[in-house]
Each structure stands twice: as C-alpha cells, then as structure tokens.
Amino acid sequence: MENFKMVAKTFFGFEEILAKELRQLGAQNVEMGTRVVTFVGDKGFMYKANLALRTAIKILKPIHTFKAFNDKSLYDGMMRIDWSEYMNEHQTFVFETTLHSEHFNHSQFVALKSKDAVVDQFRDKTGKRPNIDKDFPDVRFHIHIDRDVCTVSLDSSGESLHRRGYKSATNIAPINEVLAAGMLLLSGWDGNSHFLDPMCGSGTILAEAAMIACNIPANINRKEFAFEKWSDWDSELFDKVLESLLKKTREFHYTITGYDKAPSAVTKAKDNIKNANLDEYITIKQANFFETEKTTEGSLHVVFNPPYGERLDIDLERFYREIGDTLKQSYPNTNAWFITANLEALKFVGLKPSRKIKLFNGKLEARFVKYEMYAGSKRTKFQTHTDN
C-alpha cells in the first residue's frame, strides 16, 4: 500500500501531545502546526489514526493544491480535479471550509463555487449531477485556503472525532471528549495510580481516563467513519487494524471514581459509562466533593471541570475557595488538575498552582491548572515557576 500525507486537526495547546500520539502509533514525518499535525502513512494507518487517536478532531487526506485569489481561479482550480476518482454522480457530497485569506472571507461562497465546479464537471461527462447533502453526505471534502493557496482534502473521519459514540446523555455544561482526553494526557495520567473526578457531570473525563489507563482505542464505540463510504474502502483491512489495536489493551490495577452532588448527573454518567463498556473500571457516587476526603492509599490523580459560572449560577468566590480548602485539608498526596475559563475565580482557590496551561473550552479561553498536595502537611509545597 502506498503512503500519503495526512493532516490531523486538533485544539489549541494539544499539538505536541497529538504529535506524540502519532509517533507512538507509528506515523512517519510528523510535523506540528497550529491546531494541526501533519504526518505520513498508508490506508491502514489512516484507519488506525481515526480509531486510536485521542486528541484528533479530524483526519484529512489532501488530494489537490492550487493557487486561488478570486472566484474564477477557485472555480478553474476545482475543475482541474478529476472528481470521478473520489465519487460518482449518484453520490451526495458536502464541502467544509477553513479560510485564512484576504481574497476570500465567506466560507459559504467558497463552498458554493466549489460545488458548481463539481456539478458542472459531472454534468459535462455523464449528463447527471451529484447532489449536496449537508447532514449525511456520502463524501465529505474539506477546503483550506491559506492566503492564496487552496488545499482540497477528503475528510476521512466524518463527524468530529470527539463524538466517540458512548454519550447518550449530557448535563448542562458538558466537556468535549477530545478536550477531556487532551487534559488527561497533559496532566500525565497514565493509569498508574488511583483516579478521581470530584465533579464528574456526565462522566466524560472518567470514560476518557479509563480508556487511557487500559489503552482502549478512543473511537471503539463510533458507529461509522467517512472512509467507509469511499470507493477504496477495505473492510478486511479495517478489521485487521482494529484487532491489532485491541491486542494492545492492558490491565488496570487501581480505581477510577467519580462524584457528583446532582442525582441526575450521576444517573447520566452511569448510563454513559455503561454505553462505553467501562463500568467494570469506574465507580460513580452521589457526593458533594466539599464533604469528602481521600479514601485511597498512595498517590491520587485528580482531574475535573468545575463550573465557571457561565451556565450554572453559583457563588464563585465561595465555591473556588472551598475547592482549595477541600484539597488542602482532605486530600494529601494528591496531584489535582482542573480547567476553568473564569480566570478571576482562580485567585480564590488560595493555593499556588505549580503549572498553568492555556487551553480553550469551546470559544472560552481557559487555564488548566495543577495543585500539588503533599502528604503529611496541611500546606502545599509548590514549585516556584508557573507556565503561562
């Protein structure tokens, strides 16, 4: 099988961990960009990347690059692509666009112009035309225009890869699965200690933590990928790739626990964990974190997503002070990480973070912070540096 270049899209701040994931999977020529990592592999590796990568949102396969600086050069460039290599006139398709160009500032216009070229080419050749389907297209294409360079890619993933397929229910402010997995990997979580999410909501961080701990492929529960509708789809190869990934799962010898004080969240989290076939690894209890204490021996790894006051009405100052007090008084020998988009609220925690990493939760700029709670002391010892 021949190798080709691919592009994995990700969130800001995850480029390095995605590059590391790709290298560990066996990708070649891994190079980081902004919110993307490019790499080289064959068709089997494309299947593997979609199944196994935790911090990728999409895997794109570039098929054509040309210069475009107005609607005519865009149309002409699109006409030079032989679209019959990627689809037929009976299939539906869609264009998604990303623009960083002064020549084009309207993604709908670019998608429309591109569609015209595809339809005209098929009509000239066959007398028939394929149709657009925005919701369930047979083939998805991605257009990326950077200044005057237009790159057209096949989207091998389809729906964003954060849609893992195990969530049937979410709560008010759910965290994206790719964001959860990226936070866990940034925090150094590797399954070699006990784990706690003290405000677990619908259970996303718990599910991702268990899959990392057991080396279960991130997208094992997905119903489908876009490449399954391609003309070169090879189901036998896909089954082989999946089988080889499943052989690399590992045993987990610690506990993963989630607390939430809302009974409805606990029910949702339990449903989602069951959907993901992870209930043997995860225990979820209804509890108010501020009334709990550490119950496990040895070190404890904590990662959570507390309310920011964006969608939940809370007394932020008191709430964040209680986070700090609970960690300080009840959780010795713990590495606690949490994300917040409320940068003011961090001041109320009353502890000094040893790490601070800039991330985005959706459109909200956030900080992912680490607090180190040492055993045998009611105070934190902390490193002197902080990362902004």
C-alpha positions as CSV (number, residue, x, y, z in Angstrom):
1,M,0.0,0.0,0.0
2,E,1.3,3.4,-0.9
3,N,2.0,6.1,1.7
4,F,0.4,9.6,1.5
5,K,0.3,12.8,3.6
6,M,-2.5,13.4,6.1
7,V,-3.5,16.2,8.4
8,A,-4.8,15.7,11.9
9,K,-6.8,18.7,13.2
10,T,-6.8,19.3,17.0
11,F,-7.4,22.0,19.6
12,F,-5.0,24.8,20.5
13,G,-2.5,23.5,23.0
14,F,-2.8,19.9,22.1
15,E,-0.4,19.9,19.1
16,E,2.5,18.4,21.0
17,I,0.5,15.6,22.6
18,L,-1.1,14.7,19.3
19,A,2.3,14.6,17.6
20,K,3.4,12.2,20.4
21,E,0.3,10.1,19.9
22,L,1.0,9.8,16.2
23,R,4.7,8.8,16.7
24,Q,3.7,6.2,19.2
25,L,1.1,4.8,16.7
26,G,3.9,4.6,14.0
27,A,3.3,7.7,11.9
28,Q,6.1,9.0,9.7
29,N,7.3,12.6,9.0
30,V,5.3,14.0,11.9
31,E,5.2,17.8,11.9
32,M,3.4,20.3,14.1
33,G,1.5,23.4,13.0
34,T,-1.2,25.5,14.7
35,R,-4.1,23.3,15.7
36,V,-2.9,20.7,13.2
37,V,-0.2,18.0,12.9
38,T,0.8,16.6,9.5
39,F,2.1,13.0,9.1
40,V,2.6,10.3,6.5
41,G,1.1,6.8,6.5
42,D,-0.8,4.3,4.3
43,K,-4.6,3.5,4.2
44,G,-4.3,1.1,7.1
45,F,-2.7,3.8,9.2
46,M,-5.5,6.2,8.3
47,Y,-8.0,3.7,9.7
48,K,-5.8,3.3,12.8
49,A,-5.4,7.1,13.3
50,N,-9.2,7.5,13.2
51,L,-9.7,4.6,15.7
52,A,-7.0,5.3,18.1
53,L,-6.1,9.0,18.3
54,R,-7.5,10.6,21.5
55,T,-6.7,14.3,20.7
56,A,-7.5,14.5,17.0
57,I,-10.8,16.1,15.8
58,K,-10.5,15.0,12.1
59,I,-8.1,13.2,9.8
60,L,-7.9,14.8,6.4
61,K,-6.3,13.4,3.3
62,P,-5.1,16.2,1.0
63,I,-5.8,15.4,-2.7
64,H,-5.1,18.7,-4.6
65,T,-3.4,22.0,-4.1
66,F,-3.6,25.1,-6.3
67,K,-3.4,28.9,-6.2
68,A,-6.7,30.8,-5.8
69,F,-7.1,34.6,-5.5
70,N,-10.6,35.2,-6.9
71,D,-13.7,33.2,-7.7
72,K,-12.6,32.4,-11.3
73,S,-9.2,30.9,-10.2
74,L,-11.0,29.0,-7.4
75,Y,-13.5,27.5,-10.0
76,D,-10.8,26.7,-12.5
77,G,-8.7,25.0,-9.8
78,M,-11.6,22.9,-8.8
79,M,-12.4,22.0,-12.4
80,R,-8.8,20.6,-12.8
81,I,-9.5,17.9,-10.1
82,D,-10.9,14.7,-11.5
83,W,-13.8,14.3,-9.1
84,S,-14.8,10.9,-10.5
85,E,-11.8,9.5,-8.7
86,Y,-13.5,10.2,-5.3
87,M,-17.2,9.9,-6.0
88,N,-19.8,9.2,-8.7
89,E,-22.8,11.2,-10.0
90,H,-25.2,9.2,-7.8
91,Q,-23.5,10.1,-4.5
92,T,-24.1,13.1,-2.3
93,F,-21.3,15.3,-1.1
94,V,-20.5,18.4,1.0
95,F,-17.7,21.0,1.3
96,E,-16.5,22.3,4.6
97,T,-14.2,25.3,4.5
98,T,-11.5,27.0,6.6
99,L,-10.3,30.4,5.4
100,H,-7.2,32.4,6.3
101,S,-7.2,34.7,3.2
102,E,-7.8,38.3,2.3
103,H,-9.1,37.1,-1.1
104,F,-12.0,35.0,0.4
105,N,-13.8,35.8,3.6
106,H,-17.1,34.0,3.1
107,S,-17.0,30.2,3.6
108,Q,-20.4,29.6,2.1
109,F,-19.4,31.4,-1.1
110,V,-16.3,29.2,-1.4
111,A,-18.3,26.1,-0.8
112,L,-20.9,27.2,-3.4
113,K,-18.3,28.0,-6.1
114,S,-16.6,24.6,-5.5
115,K,-19.9,22.8,-5.7
116,D,-20.6,24.5,-9.0
117,A,-17.3,23.1,-10.4
118,V,-18.1,19.6,-9.3
119,V,-21.6,19.6,-10.6
120,D,-20.6,21.1,-14.0
121,Q,-17.8,18.5,-14.4
122,F,-20.1,15.6,-13.8
123,R,-22.9,17.1,-16.0
124,D,-20.4,17.6,-18.9
125,K,-19.1,14.0,-18.5
126,T,-22.3,12.0,-17.7
127,G,-25.3,14.2,-18.2
128,K,-26.1,13.7,-14.5
129,R,-25.1,15.6,-11.4
130,P,-24.5,14.6,-7.8
131,N,-26.3,16.5,-5.0
132,I,-25.2,18.2,-1.9
133,D,-26.3,16.7,1.5
134,K,-25.1,18.8,4.5
135,D,-26.3,16.3,7.1
136,F,-25.5,12.8,5.8
137,P,-23.2,13.1,2.7
138,D,-21.6,10.1,1.1
139,V,-18.4,12.0,0.7
140,R,-17.1,14.9,2.7
141,F,-14.5,17.3,1.3
142,H,-12.5,20.0,3.2
143,I,-11.2,23.2,1.6
144,H,-8.5,25.1,3.3
145,I,-7.4,28.4,1.8
146,D,-4.3,30.0,3.4
147,R,-3.6,33.4,1.7
148,D,-3.7,32.3,-2.0
149,V,-3.0,28.5,-1.5
150,C,-6.1,26.3,-1.7
151,T,-5.8,22.7,-0.4
152,V,-8.7,20.3,-1.1
153,S,-8.8,17.2,1.1
154,L,-11.0,14.2,1.7
155,D,-12.4,14.1,5.2
156,S,-11.8,10.5,6.4
157,S,-13.5,11.0,9.7
158,G,-16.9,12.4,9.0
159,E,-18.4,13.7,12.2
160,S,-15.9,15.2,14.6
161,L,-13.9,12.5,16.3
162,H,-14.9,13.9,19.7
163,R,-18.2,12.1,19.1
164,R,-16.9,8.9,20.4
165,G,-20.3,7.2,20.4
166,Y,-20.7,6.4,24.1
167,K,-22.6,9.5,25.2
168,S,-26.4,9.2,25.2
169,A,-26.9,11.9,27.8
170,T,-25.1,15.1,28.8
171,N,-25.6,17.6,31.6
172,I,-25.7,21.4,31.4
173,A,-22.1,22.2,30.6
174,P,-20.6,19.0,29.2
175,I,-16.9,18.8,28.4
176,N,-15.8,17.8,24.9
177,E,-14.3,14.2,24.8
178,V,-11.2,15.4,22.9
179,L,-10.7,18.2,25.4
180,A,-11.1,15.7,28.3
181,A,-8.6,13.3,26.8
182,G,-6.1,16.0,26.0
183,M,-6.3,17.4,29.5
184,L,-5.7,13.9,30.9
185,L,-2.7,13.4,28.7
186,L,-1.3,16.9,29.6
187,S,-1.7,16.1,33.3
188,G,0.5,13.0,32.9
189,W,-2.3,10.5,33.6
190,D,-1.1,7.0,32.5
191,G,-3.2,4.7,34.7
192,N,-0.5,4.1,37.3
193,S,-2.4,5.4,40.3
194,H,-5.9,5.9,41.7
195,F,-8.0,8.5,39.9
196,L,-10.8,10.8,40.9
197,D,-13.1,13.3,39.1
198,P,-14.9,15.0,42.0
199,M,-17.4,16.9,39.9
200,C,-17.9,14.3,37.1
201,G,-21.1,15.6,35.4
202,S,-22.0,13.2,32.6
203,G,-18.8,11.2,33.1
204,T,-16.7,12.2,30.1
205,I,-13.4,12.7,32.0
206,L,-14.0,9.3,33.7
207,A,-14.6,7.5,30.4
208,E,-11.5,9.0,28.8
209,A,-9.4,8.3,31.9
210,A,-10.4,4.6,31.8
211,M,-9.7,4.3,28.1
212,I,-6.2,5.8,28.5
213,A,-5.5,3.6,31.6
214,C,-6.5,0.4,29.7
215,N,-5.1,1.6,26.3
216,I,-8.6,1.1,24.7
217,P,-8.9,2.8,21.3
218,A,-10.6,6.2,21.7
219,N,-13.2,5.6,19.0
220,I,-14.0,2.0,19.5
221,N,-17.7,2.9,20.1
222,R,-18.1,5.0,16.9
223,K,-20.9,3.8,14.6
224,E,-19.1,4.9,11.4
225,F,-16.3,6.8,9.8
226,A,-16.5,8.7,6.5
227,F,-13.9,6.5,4.8
228,E,-16.4,3.6,4.9
229,K,-18.2,5.2,2.0
230,W,-15.1,5.7,-0.1
231,S,-14.7,3.6,-3.3
232,D,-11.4,2.0,-1.9
233,W,-13.0,1.0,1.5
234,D,-11.4,-2.2,2.7
235,S,-13.4,-3.8,5.5
236,E,-11.0,-6.7,5.9
237,L,-8.1,-4.3,6.4
238,F,-10.1,-2.2,8.9
239,D,-11.0,-5.4,10.9
240,K,-7.3,-6.3,11.0
241,V,-6.3,-2.9,12.2
242,L,-8.9,-2.9,14.9
243,E,-7.9,-6.4,16.0
244,S,-4.2,-5.3,16.3
245,L,-5.2,-2.3,18.4
246,L,-7.4,-4.4,20.7
247,K,-4.5,-6.8,21.3
248,K,-2.6,-3.8,22.9
249,T,-5.1,-3.1,25.6
250,R,-3.7,-3.5,29.1
251,E,-4.9,-4.4,32.6
252,F,-5.6,-1.7,35.1
253,H,-4.9,-2.2,38.8
254,Y,-6.2,0.9,40.5
255,T,-9.6,2.6,41.0
256,I,-11.4,5.3,39.0
257,T,-14.0,7.2,40.9
258,G,-16.4,10.0,40.1
259,Y,-18.5,12.2,42.4
260,D,-21.4,14.5,41.6
261,K,-23.8,16.0,44.0
262,A,-26.7,16.1,41.5
263,P,-28.6,12.8,41.3
264,S,-29.5,13.5,37.6
265,A,-25.8,13.8,36.7
266,V,-24.9,10.6,38.5
267,T,-27.6,8.7,36.5
268,K,-26.4,10.2,33.2
269,A,-22.8,9.4,34.0
270,K,-23.6,5.8,34.9
271,D,-25.5,5.4,31.6
272,N,-22.7,6.8,29.5
273,I,-20.0,4.7,31.3
274,K,-22.2,1.6,30.6
275,N,-22.6,2.6,27.0
276,A,-18.8,2.8,26.7
277,N,-18.5,-0.7,28.3
278,L,-16.3,0.8,31.0
279,D,-18.4,0.1,34.1
280,E,-16.1,-2.6,35.5
281,Y,-13.4,0.1,35.9
282,I,-15.4,3.1,37.1
283,T,-17.4,3.8,40.3
284,I,-19.7,6.8,40.4
285,K,-21.2,8.1,43.7
286,Q,-23.6,10.9,44.6
287,A,-21.5,13.1,46.9
288,N,-20.6,16.7,47.5
289,F,-16.8,17.0,46.9
290,F,-16.6,19.6,49.7
291,E,-17.8,16.9,52.2
292,T,-15.4,14.2,51.0
293,E,-11.9,13.1,51.9
294,K,-9.3,11.0,50.3
295,T,-10.1,7.3,50.7
296,T,-7.3,5.6,48.8
297,E,-3.7,4.7,49.8
298,G,-0.8,6.1,47.8
299,S,-0.9,8.9,45.4
300,L,-4.2,10.1,43.8
301,H,-4.6,11.8,40.4
302,V,-7.5,14.3,40.2
303,V,-8.8,15.9,37.1
304,F,-12.0,17.9,36.9
305,N,-14.1,20.6,35.2
306,P,-15.7,22.7,37.9
307,P,-18.5,25.2,37.0
308,Y,-17.3,28.6,35.7
309,G,-20.5,30.4,36.4
310,E,-21.1,30.6,32.6
311,R,-24.2,28.4,32.6
312,L,-24.6,27.5,36.3
313,D,-25.5,30.2,38.8
314,I,-23.1,29.8,41.8
315,D,-21.2,32.0,44.3
316,L,-17.9,31.7,42.5
317,E,-15.7,33.2,45.3
318,R,-17.0,30.8,47.9
319,F,-17.1,27.8,45.5
320,Y,-13.4,28.2,44.4
321,R,-12.3,28.9,48.0
322,E,-14.0,25.6,49.0
323,I,-12.1,23.7,46.2
324,G,-8.8,25.0,47.7
325,D,-9.8,24.2,51.3
326,T,-11.0,20.7,50.5
327,L,-7.8,19.8,48.6
328,K,-5.7,21.3,51.4
329,Q,-7.4,19.7,54.3
330,S,-8.7,16.4,53.0
331,Y,-6.6,15.3,50.0
332,P,-2.9,14.8,51.0
333,N,-0.6,13.1,48.5
334,T,-2.7,14.3,45.5
335,N,-2.0,15.9,42.2
336,A,-5.1,17.9,41.4
337,W,-5.7,19.4,38.0
338,F,-8.7,21.4,36.9
339,I,-9.8,23.6,34.0
340,T,-11.6,26.9,34.3
341,A,-12.5,29.7,31.9
342,N,-13.1,32.0,34.9
343,L,-9.5,33.4,35.4
344,E,-10.7,35.6,38.3
345,A,-12.0,32.7,40.2
346,L,-8.5,31.1,40.4
347,K,-7.5,33.8,42.8
348,F,-10.0,32.5,45.4
349,V,-8.5,28.9,45.5
350,G,-5.9,30.1,47.9
351,L,-3.2,27.8,46.7
352,K,-0.4,28.5,44.2
353,P,-0.6,26.3,41.1
354,S,2.6,24.6,40.0
355,R,1.5,24.5,36.4
356,K,-0.8,26.8,34.3
357,I,-1.6,25.8,30.7
358,K,-3.6,27.9,28.3
359,L,-6.4,26.0,26.6
360,F,-9.8,26.8,25.1
361,N,-13.1,25.2,26.2
362,G,-15.1,25.8,23.0
363,K,-14.7,29.6,22.4
364,L,-13.8,30.3,26.0
365,E,-10.1,30.9,26.8
366,A,-9.3,28.8,29.8
367,R,-6.5,27.7,32.1
368,F,-5.6,24.1,33.0
369,V,-4.0,24.3,36.4
370,K,-2.2,21.9,38.7
371,Y,-2.0,21.9,42.5
372,E,0.3,19.5,44.3
373,M,-0.9,18.4,47.7
374,Y,1.9,16.7,49.7
375,A,1.4,14.0,52.3
376,G,1.9,14.8,56.0
377,S,1.3,18.5,55.6
378,K,-1.8,20.8,55.6
379,R,0.1,23.1,53.2
380,T,1.0,22.7,49.6
381,K,4.6,22.7,48.6
382,F,4.9,24.2,45.2
383,Q,7.5,24.8,42.5
384,T,8.5,28.4,42.0
385,H,7.8,28.5,38.3
386,T,4.5,28.8,36.6
387,D,3.8,28.3,33.0
388,N,1.5,30.7,31.3
